[in-house]
Every structure is written in C-alpha cells, then in structure tokens.
Amino acid sequence: MHFAEAARACVAGEMTFSCFVEETERRWQWWAKRLARAGIPLWLDAEDIRQDLLLEAWRAMKRFDGKKAKSVTPSQFVEVAAKNAAKKNVHRARGDDRHTWAWGAPRFDLAASTLVREGDEDAEFEVPVEPEQGRARERREAVMALARQQESLRDFFAVQALAAAEGDIEHAAQLFYEDLDARLLCRLPSEHTARMVVGRVASRLAA
C-alpha cells in the first residue's frame, strides 16, 4: 500500500496506527537513516530518530482536520510534521543554534508525584485512585497529556504503562511488553528492555 493511501486510511479510522506503520515501515527507516547521517552524537541512533518520527506522525494523525487542510493531504501533513519534529530533535542533540532553542528541563502538565499511590511510603510512584468518574477522566487526560509530551515512542508508552500499573515498575514493564502494538512500534526485543525503559522514565519523572 502506498504511503498516501495508508495515511488517508489511518486518518479516516479505516486502519490502526500500528498497521499504518507496518505498511509504511521502509519509508520511516529510510528517513531515520538519512537524518542519522547528519553528524549526530553517539547516544542517538537511527532507531531513536525513527521513534521520534513515529511519535510525531501519531500526533499529526490526531490533529489532522480535512475541513481545514484545504489542499493538504493527510500524507503531506503527517510527513511534514514528523520530519520537522525529528529534525528539531537532531539539531538539539547536535547542539545547533542553541540560542534559538528552548533549553532546560521539560515541564509537564502532570506532576510526577501523581504517579504514586497515596499512603504507600515504599512506592516509587503513585497513581491516585479516585472513585468519581469525573476525577478518573481527569486523571486519564492528565496521564495522556504527560505521555504526549515525551520525546520518544518508548517513553510515551512507558508513561501510560506506569499509570496503568499504579507506579509498580515491574508490572508496568510487563504491561508495556505485553501490549503488542507498543512492542512492535517500539521494537522491544524482551521484557528486560521494557523494564529498562520504564525504569529510566520513572527515575527521570521522580527527579
């Protein structure tokens, strides 16, 4: 399936995002390899860039509005958004034009302290359990807001897994790895890798 056709189907809800990625995987790999040639530091590789591309593509799919897009097609909208976001991350990784970029610690809409259950002194995180449906909905929206601000697909899914596991890192890693879509999109080779990703994200949010 061509990229344009797959993007249109995904935006229209006729195809899941994981299927869209599977159908267009070669293009994402090619773009990532092209950007990886731009003198990036050793800690950043093509797979990291691929995840940046896919995360922004997923966000773009949610933002696309055919009524406002006029002559812009879903594939054009997704491609431009994904490439621009990935290029920006590559530039920041290389330290290019620092005076034009916003540096410093990221700010989140959801405090990390909300990822720990109240009354559990030994827990690394808390996710408050609210009986009211309104509070539960607010919490889900806050968790999703935090997840969307992550800079890689792995971190995006790790935040959601931590929230679903109420801060239990081992359980979160298990949920992360058992989510087939997440495992395929993030290319997780094992549950151990999922545990490392979740642990890293947990430590960063707790700092």
C-alpha positions as CSV (number, residue, x, y, z in Angstrom):
1,M,0.0,0.0,0.0
2,H,1.3,3.4,-0.9
3,F,2.1,5.9,1.9
4,A,-0.6,8.4,0.8
5,E,-3.3,5.7,0.7
6,A,-2.2,4.3,4.1
7,A,-2.1,7.8,5.7
8,R,-5.6,8.5,4.4
9,A,-7.0,5.2,5.7
10,C,-5.4,5.8,9.1
11,V,-6.8,9.3,9.5
12,A,-10.2,8.1,8.4
13,G,-10.1,5.3,11.1
14,E,-10.1,2.6,8.5
15,M,-6.6,1.4,9.7
16,T,-4.9,1.3,13.0
17,F,-1.8,3.3,13.6
18,S,0.3,0.1,14.1
19,C,-1.0,-1.2,10.7
20,F,-0.1,2.1,9.1
21,V,3.5,1.8,10.5
22,E,3.7,-1.7,9.3
23,E,2.6,-0.8,5.8
24,T,5.0,2.2,5.6
25,E,7.9,0.9,7.7
26,R,10.5,1.1,4.9
27,R,9.9,4.8,4.5
28,W,10.3,5.5,8.2
29,Q,13.6,3.6,8.3
30,W,14.8,5.5,5.2
31,W,14.0,8.9,6.7
32,A,15.6,7.9,10.0
33,K,18.8,6.7,8.3
34,R,19.0,9.9,6.3
35,L,18.7,12.0,9.5
36,A,21.2,9.8,11.4
37,R,23.9,10.7,8.8
38,A,23.8,14.3,10.0
39,G,26.7,14.1,12.5
40,I,24.6,13.0,15.5
41,P,26.2,12.1,18.9
42,L,26.9,8.5,19.7
43,W,24.0,8.3,22.2
44,L,21.5,9.0,19.4
45,D,20.9,6.4,16.6
46,A,18.6,5.8,13.7
47,E,16.1,3.8,15.9
48,D,15.8,6.8,18.3
49,I,15.1,9.0,15.3
50,R,12.6,6.5,13.9
51,Q,10.7,6.6,17.2
52,D,10.7,10.5,17.1
53,L,9.3,10.3,13.6
54,L,6.5,7.8,14.5
55,L,5.6,9.7,17.7
56,E,5.0,12.9,15.8
57,A,3.3,11.0,13.0
58,W,0.8,9.6,15.6
59,R,0.2,13.1,17.0
60,A,-0.3,14.5,13.5
61,M,-2.9,11.9,12.7
62,K,-4.8,13.1,15.7
63,R,-4.5,16.7,14.7
64,F,-5.4,16.4,11.0
65,D,-8.6,18.1,10.1
66,G,-9.7,17.6,6.5
67,K,-12.1,20.6,6.6
68,K,-9.2,23.0,7.5
69,A,-6.5,21.3,5.5
70,K,-7.8,22.6,2.1
71,S,-5.4,21.1,-0.5
72,V,-3.1,19.5,2.0
73,T,-3.4,15.7,2.0
74,P,-3.1,13.5,5.2
75,S,0.2,12.0,3.9
76,Q,1.7,15.5,3.3
77,F,0.5,16.7,6.7
78,V,1.9,13.7,8.6
79,E,5.2,13.7,6.6
80,V,6.0,17.3,7.2
81,A,5.1,17.2,10.9
82,A,7.1,14.0,11.5
83,K,10.2,15.2,9.6
84,N,10.2,18.7,11.3
85,A,9.9,17.2,14.8
86,A,12.7,14.7,14.1
87,K,14.9,17.3,12.5
88,K,14.5,19.6,15.5
89,N,15.5,16.8,17.9
90,V,18.5,16.0,15.8
91,H,19.6,19.7,15.8
92,R,19.1,19.9,19.5
93,A,21.1,16.7,20.0
94,R,24.0,18.2,18.0
95,G,23.8,21.5,19.8
96,D,23.0,23.5,16.7
97,D,21.7,27.1,17.1
98,R,21.3,26.9,20.8
99,H,20.2,30.5,21.1
100,T,17.1,29.7,19.1
101,W,16.0,26.6,21.0
102,A,14.3,26.3,24.4
103,W,16.7,24.5,26.7
104,G,16.3,23.3,30.2
105,A,14.2,20.6,32.0
106,P,10.9,19.7,30.3
107,R,7.8,20.9,32.0
108,F,4.9,18.5,32.3
109,D,1.2,19.1,32.8
110,L,1.0,16.2,35.3
111,A,3.3,16.2,38.3
112,A,5.4,13.1,38.7
113,S,4.1,12.8,42.3
114,T,0.7,11.9,40.9
115,L,2.2,8.6,39.8
116,V,2.4,7.2,43.3
117,R,-0.4,5.7,45.3
118,E,-1.3,7.7,48.5
119,G,-0.3,6.1,51.8
120,D,2.3,3.7,50.2
121,E,5.6,5.1,51.6
122,D,7.7,2.5,49.8
123,A,6.2,3.1,46.3
124,E,8.3,4.9,43.8
125,F,5.3,6.4,42.2
126,E,1.6,7.0,42.9
127,V,-1.4,7.0,40.8
128,P,-4.3,8.3,42.9
129,V,-7.4,6.1,42.8
130,E,-10.4,8.3,42.5
131,P,-13.9,6.8,42.8
132,E,-15.6,9.6,41.0
133,Q,-15.9,9.2,37.2
134,G,-15.1,12.9,36.7
135,R,-11.8,12.5,38.6
136,A,-11.0,9.3,36.8
137,R,-11.5,11.0,33.5
138,E,-9.3,14.0,34.6
139,R,-6.6,11.6,35.7
140,R,-6.7,9.8,32.3
141,E,-6.5,13.1,30.5
142,A,-3.6,14.2,32.7
143,V,-1.7,11.0,32.1
144,M,-2.2,11.2,28.4
145,A,-1.1,14.9,28.4
146,L,2.1,13.8,30.1
147,A,2.6,10.9,27.7
148,R,2.2,13.1,24.7
149,Q,4.9,15.4,25.8
150,Q,7.5,12.6,25.8
151,E,10.2,12.7,23.1
152,S,10.1,9.1,22.0
153,L,7.5,6.4,21.5
154,R,9.1,4.2,24.1
155,D,8.8,6.9,26.7
156,F,5.2,7.7,25.6
157,F,4.1,4.1,26.2
158,A,6.2,3.8,29.4
159,V,4.3,6.7,31.0
160,Q,1.0,5.0,30.1
161,A,2.2,1.7,31.5
162,L,3.4,3.3,34.7
163,A,0.0,4.9,35.2
164,A,-1.9,1.7,34.4
165,A,0.3,-0.2,36.9
166,E,-0.2,2.4,39.6
167,G,3.6,3.1,39.7
168,D,4.7,-0.5,40.0
169,I,7.7,-0.6,37.7
170,E,7.8,-4.4,37.3
171,H,4.1,-4.5,36.5
172,A,4.4,-1.5,34.2
173,A,7.2,-3.3,32.3
174,Q,5.1,-6.4,31.9
175,L,2.1,-4.3,30.6
176,F,4.4,-2.4,28.2
177,Y,5.8,-5.6,26.8
178,E,2.5,-7.5,26.6
179,D,1.0,-4.6,24.6
180,L,1.5,-6.0,21.0
181,D,1.1,-2.6,19.3
182,A,3.6,-0.9,21.7
183,R,6.1,-3.8,21.4
184,L,6.0,-3.7,17.6
185,L,6.2,0.1,17.3
186,C,9.0,0.4,19.9
187,R,10.8,-2.7,18.7
188,L,11.1,-4.2,22.2
189,P,13.2,-7.3,22.0
190,S,12.4,-8.5,25.5
191,E,10.6,-7.7,28.7
192,H,14.0,-6.8,30.2
193,T,14.3,-4.0,27.7
194,A,10.8,-2.8,28.6
195,R,11.9,-2.9,32.3
196,M,15.0,-0.7,31.5
197,V,12.8,1.8,29.5
198,V,10.2,2.0,32.3
199,G,12.8,2.3,35.0
200,R,14.6,5.1,33.1
201,V,11.4,7.0,32.6
202,A,10.4,6.5,36.2
203,S,13.7,7.8,37.5
204,R,13.5,10.9,35.3
205,L,10.0,11.7,36.3
206,A,10.9,11.3,40.0
207,A,13.9,13.6,39.8
